Amino acid sequence: MNTDTKIKVCVESEVGELEGVILHRPGSEVEKMTPQTAQRALYSDILNLSVAVKEYDQFAGVLGKVTKVFYVKDLLRDIMHDSDTKKMLIDKITDTCHTPRLRGFLLEQEPTQLADMLIEGVPFQELSLTNYLSNYRFKLDPLHNFFFTRDASSTVFKNVFINKMAAPVRMRESLIMEAIFNHHPNIISYTRNPSVIEPENEHITIEGGDVLVARNDLLLIGTGMRTTPQGIDFLAKTIESRETPRHIIVQELPSSPESFIHLDMVFTLLDTDTCMVYEPVITRSSHLRTIHLEVYNGKIINLTEEENIPQVLNKLGMPMKILYCGGRNPQTQEREQWHSGANFFAFAPGKIIGYARNTNTIKELNDNGFDVVPAKDVMRGTVNLDDHKKVVVTIEGSELSRGGGGARCMTMPIKRKDI
């Protein structure tokens, strides 16, 4: 991060012009996953890093043209120059990961090497038959999922929620993001952490893929495999007070398959008045409930069941034009949702980025006024995104999508302009 740059965290919509985003470029931690350890790492397959990185560089290259991009490893390295912060983070990580013997070793490392180790993992050093025969060879697990920076923390209005992840293997991501937001001198933020505020409530889990900021008084939150009702109750109690109630629309999600892991896998906002939905879950489901909470000063003052998310958004003065992941054919809907066809990231109103491989979804966007621009053309400078009122920038994603997430999953916005 440029030392002359300070950024005050604030996100009050999903589509306001992006002014700052945190990314993590996938590294050797991805290649340290094997077929035997993939399930433990929450993957159904292993990725080819050399291909995934080429696709990721298209994604990051486009964002670098339109906003300030900060990388987790750079931010982590910066704060590791402070000895107190370094000790605090190492203590938390070794306690959480039950690796107290690593504390001294990690404290000896220089900031760059330490940042690498905390993300890429620390292999066993000792020569033993147990270690040799083990399928798992790490004292400190590699963070295979960290390039999905959306999940470990969520910028909600002027606060950053440090999320309590559903899987223990991902908790270190939250610890790292908390340290960055609390201690990086150029990030001005206030964090709220359920593990600190309500440590006794073991039922709280919440992940950023389930949290969408629709408007400065309106959140959309999914509850399912990764975010519990207790997690949503925590967020409702701790969002900052205001003179009028805030609204939280809660959407129940299916418990399987794994492609329904978060709300943003079935619903994303593309513009102030346009959304992308996976029809079978969002507008055709008869058993998945949509619940509208009204929240005032930390208390739920009203709770009602609604027909679906677009219906309640319309009721709240935010009417939506609905576009369909995979088009209108049930087979292509299912296929393209599986590969994050509904998971778009807006970097400005009506300007989005997503995977080119979801051809029926891209056609649906094009048929509804979105110009289709390949990421390579943006990076070469042959296309000026300012010349397009509505545009979908397409990145190659045949390998990245196999990790189980899309463009929104790979971003942690920290500042957007007001709409």
SENU-781040 format. One record per residue (C-alpha): x, y, z. Coordinates in steps of 0.1 Angstrom, whole numbers, padded with zeros to 4 digits. Layout:
BEGIN
PT,px,py,pz
PT,X,Y,Z
...
REM end
This chain:
BEGIN
PT,px,py,pz
PT,0000,0000,0000
PT,0013,0034,-0008
PT,0023,0050,0025
PT,0007,0083,0014
PT,-0027,0066,0010
PT,-0052,0064,0038
PT,-0086,0049,0032
PT,-0116,0052,0055
PT,-0137,0021,0053
PT,-0173,0026,0041
PT,-0196,0004,0019
PT,-0232,0013,0017
PT,-0242,-0005,-0015
PT,-0232,-0035,-0036
PT,-0228,-0014,-0068
PT,-0215,0020,-0059
PT,-0183,0030,-0077
PT,-0155,0010,-0061
PT,-0127,0030,-0044
PT,-0108,0003,-0027
PT,-0107,-0035,-0026
PT,-0086,-0062,-0009
PT,-0075,-0092,-0029
PT,-0053,-0122,-0024
PT,-0035,-0136,-0054
PT,-0035,-0175,-0051
PT,0000,-0188,-0044
PT,0018,-0220,-0034
PT,-0009,-0227,-0007
PT,-0032,-0238,-0036
PT,-0006,-0263,-0049
PT,-0001,-0278,-0014
PT,-0035,-0294,-0016
PT,-0037,-0330,-0026
PT,-0067,-0353,-0035
PT,-0064,-0368,0000
PT,-0066,-0334,0017
PT,-0090,-0316,-0007
PT,-0122,-0324,0013
PT,-0106,-0313,0046
PT,-0097,-0280,0027
PT,-0134,-0277,0016
PT,-0127,-0284,-0020
PT,-0142,-0311,-0043
PT,-0112,-0310,-0066
PT,-0077,-0297,-0068
PT,-0066,-0267,-0089
PT,-0038,-0262,-0114
PT,-0021,-0231,-0100
PT,-0004,-0221,-0132
PT,-0037,-0219,-0150
PT,-0056,-0204,-0121
PT,-0031,-0176,-0117
PT,-0033,-0166,-0154
PT,-0071,-0163,-0150
PT,-0067,-0145,-0117
PT,-0043,-0119,-0132
PT,-0070,-0110,-0157
PT,-0094,-0104,-0129
PT,-0070,-0084,-0108
PT,-0057,-0066,-0138
PT,-0092,-0053,-0147
PT,-0099,-0042,-0111
PT,-0065,-0024,-0111
PT,-0077,-0003,-0140
PT,-0108,0009,-0121
PT,-0099,0011,-0084
PT,-0072,0009,-0057
PT,-0062,-0027,-0052
PT,-0046,-0038,-0020
PT,-0032,-0073,-0015
PT,-0035,-0093,0018
PT,0001,-0104,0018
PT,0014,-0069,0014
PT,-0009,-0055,0041
PT,0001,-0084,0064
PT,0038,-0078,0058
PT,0034,-0042,0066
PT,0019,-0048,0101
PT,0044,-0075,0109
PT,0071,-0048,0112
PT,0055,-0038,0145
PT,0068,-0062,0172
PT,0037,-0059,0194
PT,0013,-0066,0165
PT,0035,-0095,0153
PT,0035,-0111,0188
PT,-0003,-0106,0192
PT,-0011,-0122,0159
PT,0013,-0151,0164
PT,-0001,-0157,0198
PT,-0037,-0158,0185
PT,-0028,-0180,0156
PT,-0008,-0206,0176
PT,-0036,-0207,0202
PT,-0064,-0211,0177
PT,-0045,-0237,0156
PT,-0032,-0255,0187
PT,0004,-0252,0177
PT,0021,-0235,0207
PT,0055,-0250,0198
PT,0055,-0229,0166
PT,0054,-0196,0185
PT,0091,-0192,0189
PT,0099,-0202,0154
PT,0073,-0178,0139
PT,0086,-0149,0161
PT,0121,-0153,0146
PT,0109,-0147,0111
PT,0113,-0115,0092
PT,0080,-0098,0080
PT,0081,-0110,0044
PT,0089,-0146,0053
PT,0063,-0146,0082
PT,0036,-0133,0059
PT,0044,-0161,0035
PT,0043,-0187,0062
PT,0010,-0175,0078
PT,-0007,-0179,0044
PT,0012,-0207,0027
PT,0016,-0229,0058
PT,0046,-0244,0077
PT,0056,-0280,0069
PT,0068,-0305,0095
PT,0105,-0302,0100
PT,0111,-0332,0123
PT,0122,-0364,0107
PT,0099,-0392,0120
PT,0081,-0422,0107
PT,0047,-0407,0118
PT,0053,-0375,0097
PT,0067,-0395,0068
PT,0037,-0418,0065
PT,0011,-0391,0071
PT,-0010,-0378,0042
PT,-0009,-0344,0059
PT,0025,-0328,0062
PT,0020,-0294,0079
PT,0024,-0280,0114
PT,0004,-0249,0102
PT,-0022,-0256,0075
PT,-0019,-0237,0042
PT,-0048,-0213,0036
PT,-0061,-0229,0004
PT,-0093,-0207,0004
PT,-0078,-0173,0011
PT,-0081,-0160,-0025
PT,-0118,-0160,-0017
PT,-0112,-0128,0004
PT,-0150,-0121,0007
PT,-0156,-0146,0035
PT,-0133,-0137,0064
PT,-0146,-0102,0069
PT,-0175,-0080,0057
PT,-0176,-0043,0052
PT,-0211,-0033,0064
PT,-0217,0004,0062
PT,-0189,0021,0082
PT,-0178,-0011,0101
PT,-0159,-0042,0094
PT,-0173,-0075,0108
PT,-0146,-0100,0115
PT,-0165,-0132,0106
PT,-0166,-0163,0126
PT,-0161,-0189,0099
PT,-0181,-0222,0099
PT,-0150,-0244,0092
PT,-0121,-0242,0117
PT,-0096,-0246,0088
PT,-0105,-0211,0077
PT,-0104,-0193,0111
PT,-0069,-0181,0105
PT,-0081,-0160,0076
PT,-0103,-0140,0100
PT,-0075,-0135,0125
PT,-0052,-0121,0097
PT,-0080,-0098,0084
PT,-0087,-0086,0119
PT,-0051,-0077,0125
PT,-0049,-0058,0092
PT,-0081,-0038,0099
PT,-0071,-0031,0135
PT,-0034,-0023,0130
PT,-0026,-0011,0095
PT,-0019,0026,0098
PT,-0034,0035,0065
PT,-0068,0017,0070
PT,-0092,0036,0091
PT,-0119,0012,0104
PT,-0138,-0001,0133
PT,-0141,-0039,0137
PT,-0168,-0060,0153
PT,-0159,-0096,0161
PT,-0184,-0121,0175
PT,-0156,-0142,0189
PT,-0147,-0112,0210
PT,-0181,-0097,0218
PT,-0200,-0130,0223
PT,-0173,-0157,0228
PT,-0196,-0179,0247
PT,-0221,-0183,0218
PT,-0207,-0212,0199
PT,-0236,-0213,0175
PT,-0226,-0180,0158
PT,-0211,-0184,0123
PT,-0212,-0159,0095
PT,-0194,-0156,0062
PT,-0191,-0127,0038
PT,-0205,-0145,0008
PT,-0239,-0144,0026
PT,-0238,-0107,0034
PT,-0249,-0082,0007
PT,-0253,-0045,0013
PT,-0282,-0035,-0008
PT,-0286,0001,0004
PT,-0275,0022,0034
PT,-0305,0009,0053
PT,-0308,-0025,0038
PT,-0289,-0058,0040
PT,-0295,-0091,0023
PT,-0282,-0122,0042
PT,-0283,-0159,0034
PT,-0286,-0185,0061
PT,-0276,-0221,0053
PT,-0244,-0241,0054
PT,-0221,-0213,0065
PT,-0242,-0186,0082
PT,-0264,-0195,0111
PT,-0295,-0176,0124
PT,-0274,-0168,0155
PT,-0248,-0151,0133
PT,-0275,-0130,0117
PT,-0290,-0121,0151
PT,-0255,-0110,0162
PT,-0251,-0087,0131
PT,-0286,-0073,0137
PT,-0277,-0064,0173
PT,-0244,-0048,0165
PT,-0249,-0028,0133
PT,-0246,0009,0143
PT,-0277,0028,0154
PT,-0295,0053,0132
PT,-0326,0074,0135
PT,-0348,0051,0114
PT,-0349,0013,0113
PT,-0327,-0008,0091
PT,-0340,-0037,0071
PT,-0325,-0072,0069
PT,-0338,-0096,0043
PT,-0329,-0132,0053
PT,-0329,-0159,0026
PT,-0329,-0196,0035
PT,-0305,-0216,0013
PT,-0305,-0253,0005
PT,-0282,-0276,0025
PT,-0269,-0292,-0007
PT,-0252,-0292,-0031
PT,-0221,-0273,-0022
PT,-0227,-0247,-0050
PT,-0254,-0232,-0027
PT,-0228,-0224,-0001
PT,-0236,-0187,0001
PT,-0263,-0162,-0009
PT,-0241,-0146,-0036
PT,-0240,-0180,-0054
PT,-0277,-0176,-0062
PT,-0283,-0138,-0060
PT,-0261,-0108,-0068
PT,-0269,-0071,-0075
PT,-0257,-0058,-0109
PT,-0271,-0022,-0108
PT,-0294,-0001,-0086
PT,-0323,-0017,-0103
PT,-0311,-0050,-0117
PT,-0302,-0084,-0101
PT,-0290,-0118,-0112
PT,-0308,-0148,-0097
PT,-0307,-0185,-0098
PT,-0344,-0190,-0104
PT,-0350,-0224,-0087
PT,-0338,-0210,-0054
PT,-0348,-0173,-0055
PT,-0381,-0171,-0074
PT,-0394,-0206,-0077
PT,-0387,-0222,-0044
PT,-0418,-0231,-0023
PT,-0400,-0243,0008
PT,-0371,-0219,0013
PT,-0383,-0190,0034
PT,-0376,-0153,0028
PT,-0378,-0133,0061
PT,-0379,-0096,0065
PT,-0364,-0082,0098
PT,-0368,-0046,0109
PT,-0340,-0036,0132
PT,-0338,-0005,0154
PT,-0310,0003,0178
PT,-0299,-0034,0181
PT,-0333,-0049,0185
PT,-0356,-0067,0160
PT,-0388,-0048,0161
PT,-0407,-0067,0134
PT,-0404,-0100,0116
PT,-0425,-0111,0086
PT,-0423,-0138,0059
PT,-0422,-0126,0023
PT,-0426,-0142,-0011
PT,-0390,-0137,-0023
PT,-0361,-0112,-0023
PT,-0372,-0092,-0054
PT,-0407,-0089,-0040
PT,-0396,-0075,-0007
PT,-0371,-0052,-0024
PT,-0399,-0038,-0044
PT,-0419,-0033,-0013
PT,-0390,-0013,0002
PT,-0387,0010,-0028
PT,-0360,-0008,-0046
PT,-0377,-0025,-0076
PT,-0356,-0050,-0095
PT,-0353,-0062,-0131
PT,-0346,-0099,-0128
PT,-0320,-0115,-0150
PT,-0315,-0153,-0149
PT,-0283,-0173,-0143
PT,-0281,-0197,-0173
PT,-0310,-0181,-0191
PT,-0344,-0197,-0190
PT,-0335,-0233,-0197
PT,-0335,-0254,-0164
PT,-0305,-0275,-0175
PT,-0283,-0246,-0184
PT,-0294,-0228,-0152
PT,-0282,-0257,-0131
PT,-0249,-0261,-0150
PT,-0239,-0225,-0150
PT,-0249,-0219,-0113
PT,-0226,-0247,-0104
PT,-0197,-0227,-0119
PT,-0207,-0194,-0102
PT,-0229,-0182,-0130
PT,-0249,-0160,-0106
PT,-0218,-0146,-0088
PT,-0210,-0113,-0103
PT,-0190,-0084,-0088
PT,-0201,-0048,-0096
PT,-0173,-0022,-0097
PT,-0197,0006,-0106
PT,-0235,0007,-0112
PT,-0242,-0015,-0142
PT,-0206,-0024,-0146
PT,-0198,-0060,-0135
PT,-0172,-0087,-0139
PT,-0177,-0125,-0141
PT,-0167,-0157,-0158
PT,-0168,-0160,-0196
PT,-0174,-0198,-0194
PT,-0211,-0192,-0184
PT,-0221,-0184,-0219
PT,-0259,-0186,-0214
PT,-0257,-0162,-0185
PT,-0235,-0138,-0205
PT,-0260,-0139,-0234
PT,-0288,-0131,-0209
PT,-0269,-0100,-0198
PT,-0261,-0090,-0234
PT,-0298,-0094,-0244
PT,-0307,-0070,-0215
PT,-0283,-0042,-0225
PT,-0249,-0052,-0211
PT,-0221,-0048,-0235
PT,-0197,-0078,-0233
PT,-0160,-0070,-0231
PT,-0132,-0095,-0226
PT,-0109,-0087,-0197
PT,-0078,-0089,-0221
PT,-0092,-0059,-0241
PT,-0095,-0039,-0209
PT,-0060,-0048,-0198
PT,-0045,-0039,-0232
PT,-0062,-0005,-0231
PT,-0081,-0011,-0263
PT,-0115,-0007,-0245
PT,-0124,0022,-0222
PT,-0150,0011,-0197
PT,-0161,0047,-0193
PT,-0175,0045,-0229
PT,-0200,0018,-0217
PT,-0231,0026,-0197
PT,-0237,-0011,-0189
PT,-0209,-0037,-0193
PT,-0200,-0072,-0183
PT,-0162,-0078,-0183
PT,-0155,-0115,-0189
PT,-0126,-0133,-0174
PT,-0115,-0168,-0183
PT,-0125,-0189,-0154
PT,-0124,-0226,-0163
PT,-0099,-0233,-0135
PT,-0108,-0206,-0109
PT,-0144,-0217,-0110
PT,-0135,-0252,-0099
PT,-0125,-0237,-0066
PT,-0162,-0231,-0059
PT,-0165,-0193,-0062
PT,-0167,-0164,-0086
PT,-0158,-0127,-0089
PT,-0177,-0115,-0059
PT,-0161,-0143,-0038
PT,-0126,-0131,-0047
PT,-0131,-0095,-0035
PT,-0132,-0077,-0002
PT,-0145,-0041,-0009
PT,-0135,-0016,0017
PT,-0148,0016,0001
PT,-0174,0026,-0024
PT,-0188,0059,-0035
PT,-0223,0069,-0025
PT,-0249,0063,-0052
REM end
